[in-house]
Amino acid sequence: MASLAYWTRLLRLFYHYQKKSPTLPYMPIRLWVELTSFCNFRCVMCPNKDLGKKDKGYMDMDLYRKIVDEAKEFIFDINLNHRGESLLHPEIVEAIKYAKQNKVFTRLHTNASLLTEDLAENIIAAGLDSISFSFDGYTKETYEKIRRGGDFDKTIKNILRFLEIKKSAGAKTPRTAIEAIDFEKTAGEELEQAKQEFRNRFQDLPPDSFVIKEFHNWAGEIKKKRHNPDNYSVCPFPWNALIILWDGSVLPCTQDFFNHHSIGNVKDNSIREIWNGDKIIHLRKKLAEQDLDEFKTCSNCDRIWRKGFFGVPKKYIWKFILKKMP
C-alpha cells in the first residue's frame, strides 16, 4: 500500500477512534482468520484446552475464499491464526497462496512443532510475508513445562531448518520472529544467562527479531491481577479489526476466546454488513461509555487497563508510527 494511502487511512481511523464514532465510514484494516481451532499442545496459559467439542473444527476453503474476496480491497493484512495451530489445517499452503494471489499481506503464527521440511519449503514458496514462532521458555525444562505436548529439541530443529531453507532459497520473505511470553518479572542472573544461551542457538541463522510479549489474562479466562483501574483505555479493536472463527462467526476482539459476543457470521452476511451492524455499533457505544457489565469479555480483560497514548495502547502506537501494519 502506498505511503500516502496508508497514513490517510490510519489518520481517518484514529480520528474516529478518538471521537468514539459508533458507525464507521471505513472498513477494518486487519483480519484474524482462524483456519482451525484444534491445537496439538495444551499450554498452561492458553484456554484452548478448555474449548468444547462444538467449538473445534476446520474452516472450509470455500468460506475462506469468500472472506479473502470480500476483504482484499480494504485490509492491510490478514493473520491466518487465532485459537488453534494453523499448520494442522490440511490446506494451509493453499490458504497462503490464495491470499497472496489476491495481493494480501499475509501473516502466520505457529508453535512450529509440525513444521516439516516439505511444509517449510512450500510455505516459503507460497509467498508468506511474515511468520512468528511461539516459543515460551528458554530451556528444555521450562519450555516443556509450559508448552505441554511440545518437544524443545524438535521445535528448535524445525525453526532452524526453516531459517536454513529460507536462506538457501535466497528468499527475503517471510520475515521471521521468535516470540516468548514474559512469565518472569524479575530477571535474575540465571534467567538472563538462559535467555542468552537460547539466542545463541540461532546465532548462525538469526531470525529477523526476538519478541518478548507481556502475559495477558485472555479476558479473565486466566487469573491475573488487573492493571490500575485509573488507566482505562477504550479498546481499539472494534475500530480497526475483526476476528473470524473457523465456522464463520465474527468477533470484535481476539480476547473473546469462547465466542461470548459474536457480532455476526460471514456465512449469512458480508464483512461490510457486519462491520457496521447493530451488535458492533452497540459495543462501540458501551466501550466509549465504560459501561461493560453486559460484556463478559471486555469487563474481565486486563488489556484495557494498561497505559496508553491518547487512549491507544502503546504497543499499537509504535506499530502505526513505524509503519508495521503490516
Secondary structure in CASP SS format (residue, H / E / C, confidence):
PFRMAT SS
TARGET T0000
AUTHOR 0000-0000-0000
METHOD secondary structure of the structure
MODEL  1
M C 1.00
A C 1.00
S H 1.00
L H 1.00
A H 1.00
Y H 1.00
W H 1.00
T H 1.00
R H 1.00
L H 1.00
L H 1.00
R H 1.00
L H 1.00
F H 1.00
Y H 1.00
H H 1.00
Y H 1.00
Q H 1.00
K H 1.00
K C 1.00
S C 1.00
P C 1.00
T C 1.00
L C 1.00
P C 1.00
Y C 1.00
M C 1.00
P C 1.00
I C 1.00
R E 1.00
L E 1.00
W E 1.00
V E 1.00
E C 1.00
L C 1.00
T E 1.00
S C 1.00
F C 1.00
C C 1.00
N C 1.00
F C 1.00
R C 1.00
C C 1.00
V C 1.00
M C 1.00
C C 1.00
P H 1.00
N H 1.00
K H 1.00
D H 1.00
L C 1.00
G C 1.00
K H 1.00
K H 1.00
D H 1.00
K C 1.00
G C 1.00
Y E 1.00
M C 1.00
D C 1.00
M H 1.00
D H 1.00
L H 1.00
Y H 1.00
R H 1.00
K H 1.00
I H 1.00
V H 1.00
D H 1.00
E H 1.00
A H 1.00
K C 1.00
E C 1.00
F C 1.00
I C 1.00
F C 1.00
D E 1.00
I E 1.00
N E 1.00
L C 1.00
N C 1.00
H C 1.00
R C 1.00
G C 1.00
E C 1.00
S H 1.00
L H 1.00
L H 1.00
H C 1.00
P C 1.00
E C 1.00
I H 1.00
V H 1.00
E H 1.00
A H 1.00
I H 1.00
K H 1.00
Y H 1.00
A H 1.00
K H 1.00
Q H 1.00
N C 1.00
K C 1.00
V C 1.00
F E 1.00
T E 1.00
R E 1.00
L E 1.00
H E 1.00
T E 1.00
N C 1.00
A C 1.00
S C 1.00
L C 1.00
L C 1.00
T C 1.00
E H 1.00
D H 1.00
L H 1.00
A H 1.00
E H 1.00
N H 1.00
I H 1.00
I H 1.00
A H 1.00
A H 1.00
G C 1.00
L C 1.00
D C 1.00
S E 1.00
I E 1.00
S E 1.00
F E 1.00
S E 1.00
F C 1.00
D C 1.00
G C 1.00
Y C 1.00
T C 1.00
K H 1.00
E H 1.00
T H 1.00
Y H 1.00
E H 1.00
K H 1.00
I H 1.00
R C 1.00
R C 1.00
G C 1.00
G C 1.00
D C 1.00
F H 1.00
D H 1.00
K H 1.00
T H 1.00
I H 1.00
K H 1.00
N H 1.00
I H 1.00
L H 1.00
R H 1.00
F H 1.00
L H 1.00
E H 1.00
I H 1.00
K H 1.00
K H 1.00
S H 1.00
A H 1.00
G C 1.00
A C 1.00
K C 1.00
T C 1.00
P C 1.00
R E 1.00
T E 1.00
A E 1.00
I E 1.00
E E 1.00
A E 1.00
I E 1.00
D E 1.00
F C 1.00
E C 1.00
K C 1.00
T C 1.00
A C 1.00
G C 1.00
E H 1.00
E H 1.00
L H 1.00
E H 1.00
Q H 1.00
A H 1.00
K H 1.00
Q H 1.00
E H 1.00
F H 1.00
R H 1.00
N H 1.00
R C 1.00
F C 1.00
Q C 1.00
D C 1.00
L C 1.00
P C 1.00
P C 1.00
D C 1.00
S E 1.00
F E 1.00
V E 1.00
I E 1.00
K E 1.00
E E 1.00
F C 1.00
H C 1.00
N C 1.00
W C 1.00
A C 1.00
G C 1.00
E C 1.00
I C 1.00
K C 1.00
K C 1.00
K C 1.00
R C 1.00
H C 1.00
N C 1.00
P H 1.00
D H 1.00
N H 1.00
Y C 1.00
S C 1.00
V C 1.00
C C 1.00
P C 1.00
F H 1.00
P H 1.00
W H 1.00
N C 1.00
A E 1.00
L E 1.00
I E 1.00
I E 1.00
L C 1.00
W C 1.00
D C 1.00
G C 1.00
S E 1.00
V E 1.00
L E 1.00
P C 1.00
C C 1.00
T C 1.00
Q C 1.00
D C 1.00
F C 1.00
F C 1.00
N C 1.00
H C 1.00
H C 1.00
S C 1.00
I C 1.00
G E 1.00
N E 1.00
V C 1.00
K C 1.00
D C 1.00
N C 1.00
S C 1.00
I H 1.00
R H 1.00
E H 1.00
I H 1.00
W H 1.00
N C 1.00
G C 1.00
D H 1.00
K H 1.00
I H 1.00
I H 1.00
H H 1.00
L H 1.00
R H 1.00
K H 1.00
K H 1.00
L H 1.00
A H 1.00
E C 1.00
Q C 1.00
D C 1.00
L C 1.00
D C 1.00
E C 1.00
F C 1.00
K H 1.00
T H 1.00
C H 1.00
S H 1.00
N H 1.00
C C 1.00
D C 1.00
R H 1.00
I H 1.00
W H 1.00
R C 1.00
K C 1.00
G E 1.00
F E 1.00
F C 1.00
G C 1.00
V E 1.00
P E 1.00
K H 1.00
K H 1.00
Y H 1.00
I H 1.00
W H 1.00
K H 1.00
F H 1.00
I H 1.00
L C 1.00
K C 1.00
K C 1.00
M C 1.00
P C 1.00
END
